[in-house]
């Protein structure tokens, strides 16, 4: 009788594992869709803001995480459910993140605020076709930082993507004068180029840092953990940007900027509202992907969106797509394909090894 119960319990384990994997895959898919929609629409809206007279870079940086209070709703629902479970079972259930994760979140939030400012600085002077290609180098930086922080192994494929994306950035840098917007000084254009690259590097560090935080804390990744970490990181980033806005006197300048905005005052506030929604959607998607999978998967999806962003920029904004951009794009996509193939090959090798190990144990 005991043996039968034990067998039934063993049979249930694969089912539970399968259900967990399927839920995790579904979450990754949902977060990928969120990130894709937010990334494409957010970049377009930010560029439109700067093209028509917007100058508040810290304001745009704040909008990236300004929508964080919306996360209070799913956190509250989860809290109520857990409290009910706690009272019925009398078990000591952890409801909130650990102090160590809260500390990591505060640091990552501040770094994210700086990263957002660097990106917005670049986008204020660069076309989307350039800034998105430069921003995609965050995949290369993520691979480098992930190697040192979470011990992701460097393979021929990951080295290939780092080299190719860096070469793509060099090509854009050598021929930057071809894409300089009318009326934009060479100094500002160059500064935007450098700031975007610095933003990509810091973004890579933050991506690896998010993965490092839950690995170092030794916690199991759950939906509750993801939402709470997203809330804390976004909150600290928003608070950091608010302090910067106060120092820069951005709050006093918003009304005047709205009146002078090229598309009109109403569209100014509408663009800010839509930007907040788009960027918060992107934030939820990006952090969700990193928690549910890895920082490198996020970098891959980010790189995959580049050609779509280019198409939208050429159709809806006054931007061109010359041969240098095509070459840089080809290098980015080549690097992406190479890296994706390497990750796929590595995962298949692990599955085969795991299967062989399980077969040997059954034989013993």
Secondary structure, 3 states (H helix, E strand, C coil): CHHHHHHHHHHHHHHHHHHHHHHHHHHHHHHHHHHHHHHHHHHHHHHHHHHCCCCCHHHHHHHCCHHHHHHHHHHHHHHHHHHHHHHHHCCCCCCCCCHHHHHHHHHHHHHHHHHHHHHHHHHCCCCHHHHHHHHCCHHHHHHHHHHHHCCCCCCHHHHHHHHHHHHHHHHHHHCHHHHCCCCCCHHHHHHHHHHHHHHHHHHHHHHHHHHHHHHHHCCCCCHHHHHHHHHHHHHHHHHHHHHHHHHCCHHHHHHHHHHHCCCCHHHHHHHHHHHHHHHHHHHHHHHHHHHHCCHHHHHHHHHHCHHHHHHHHHHHCCCCCCHHHHHHHHHHHHHHHHHHHHHHHHHHHHHHHHHHHHHHHHHC
